[in-house]
Amino acid sequence: MAGLDGPRFGAKPGQARQLVVVLHGLGADGQDLIQLAPDWAEALPKAAFIAPDAPQPCDMAPYGRQWFSVQDRSPAVMTTGVRSAAAILGPLIEAELARFGLPPEALALAGFSQGAMMALQLGLRRCPTPAAILAYSGALLAPESLAAELTGRPPVLLVHGEADDIVPVAASRAAEAALREAGVPVEAIYRPALPHAIDPTGIEAGARALARAFGMTTG
């Protein structure tokens, strides 16, 4: 969708070998998560990073953006919201891959909280699937539809704080179980005493996951 955009970091068109799309959480914007890019760029020095701003203003705060409303958290409404947002995000990803002249398999998706829900929704149903999906403090929505809609089995990293009082850690534990049942390779890291946040251990795990996915080393 024209106008869906956000901050960028890293390699320029003609130089990039990978594209990492980083998806922010509810009430934030792309500036929040593009801060992960410098750390991850040490593992992927030829990667381009983009952190798009979600399409809607947050309806629960006077600032920030949202991928979909969570005022009604019933499973059906949440599933409709994440599907609609994924349909908006998809064209931006295609446009960015084309802008950098990259094949579909050069893509990785990462997200935090609502952005993690987006990364899992889109990444597991995209054809071809991305090289990796990194989901921090999120959830797998509509797990009952996964078996019928799964288009591939990309490696997934789940990271969640055990003291998270926004998205309970049980959400990632359920996601881990559903993904393993579907045959998706999963690395799950649960951080003691961590609230709704990403800590250095999670950032380092993300760098390793990206390096593995693209056949690089972390040095």
C-alpha angles and dihedrals in degrees: 000000000000109000096032099120143128147172120314137204137182136017122026129228110290092028105055120101098178137029120213115191112199118198122204129217134251115302095013133088139216093285089067097063103027082080087077091062100079091055094046092044088067087067094037106033093170096049127115116216128201127179106193121205111243115253099244134059110244109266093201099055138032091245141037134041138270135207090213138345119273097187087108106043098181110134095244094051093045091049092051090049096050092046092051092048092048089054089056095045096048096071092050090055091049091049092049093049089051092047091055094039092238130150119240092255090062089074130103126180126209130175145170124220106320087010089057089054088053094048092052094044096050100032098053092048100041119107113246095022119231122265090250143356121212115193120185122189093341144117141236107242121207095010089171090069096048098091092054096042103037110121098183144339110258118176111267127204116201119191122177137163115237090217094054109137095177101055107013117232087240087076092065092042089055090046091051091052094047093047093048090049088053091051095250113147108242135187109192124191120186114192118212115232093000114137126203095317146090116254131195091266090057092047091051091048089052091052091051092048092051092046091052093046093055098038094252131129127232091226 
